Amino acid sequence: MPEVAPVRRRRAAHVAALLLAALTLGLGAAPAAPAAAAPPARQAAAPGDPEGGTPALRAQLEAASKGFLDAKRALDTSVKRQQQLAEQLKTTESQLAERTSRVGEIAGLAYRTGRLGTASALLNSTSPEGFMDRAAALDAVAANEDQALRELLATRDQVTKAKLAVEVEITEQRKQQAVMAKRKQQAEKALTVANSRADAPASRSASRTATAAPRNSDGSWPAESCSVNDPTPANGCITPRTLHALNQAKAAGFTRYVSCYRPGGSGEHPKGRACDFAAQKDGFGGDATGGDRTYGNNLSAFFVKNADRLAVLYVIWYRQIWLPSSGWKSYSGAGGDPSSDHTNHVHLSVY
């Protein structure tokens, strides 16, 4: 009887070993547990019309931004003309002072010698040859005096015309400034109607300077059509200026997914004048956070800093829109999803 307990313990250990072996074999034969569902693939392109707002709002913003940029270009041109005219006026006024002094000296000499000076000079000649020499000399003096007077009058006329031209340019500048102010009010009024509140702009970092797109000789943007191939997966066509902005963004290090042309909807995409730059690396997902949002902040800052070089009409990012006339403003009235709210991509429209 004293061996009963040890025997039971050995049997229990044996049974435990058999159970462990059975469990091990059973686990090896059982089907594998289903893996966790993979996250849905990001959309290669934003669905529908992701520019947000309404077609009417976008049309007003496009018109306002174009009008503002046209007026700004005219203002800049006028200021340059005024500077050139001011330099010309300065030079002409200097010439006027010199010629006025010269004519004054001639008049003073004539006053001191009197009207008989010419007759006396001729009568005092001692020979016919001397008479002719003095007559020729006096004729040359008279011609010189006449030339001096003509130059003085012409210079005075140039000064008057230059001053009038400067006044014309000042009037033109006031006109363009009024147009710019009107376009600014147009854009802000349209946004005020669409938005319920204005959020403070998100923090955006500085960025590098882009190479400027080609302009006309007068500083205006040349008319362009959807004439070059869209290198993004969207295919289709874009304008040369859009391609330039896209390439400049890539050169600045913004190389994540981009989609430009879209055949349907309103806005600039069907015209080849807009691109959507995904904040995430592999396409348009949900709201950008962390490093993805920083990427969008930096990209939008790049476009804003280089707006004049890249002919930017507007930039949309994270429920805000940047306009050349008004800066960053709230951009609501969208569909409430990441694409229409622009919380997963930066939208760029160019002139």
Beta strands, then each sheet from edge to edge (+ up, - down):
strand 1: 228-229
strand 2: 237-238
strand 3: 258-259
strand 4: 274-278
strand 5: 312-317
strand 6: 320-323
strand 7: 327-330
strand 8: 345-350
sheet 1: 1+ 2-
sheet 2: 3+ 4- 8+ 5- 6+ 7-
end
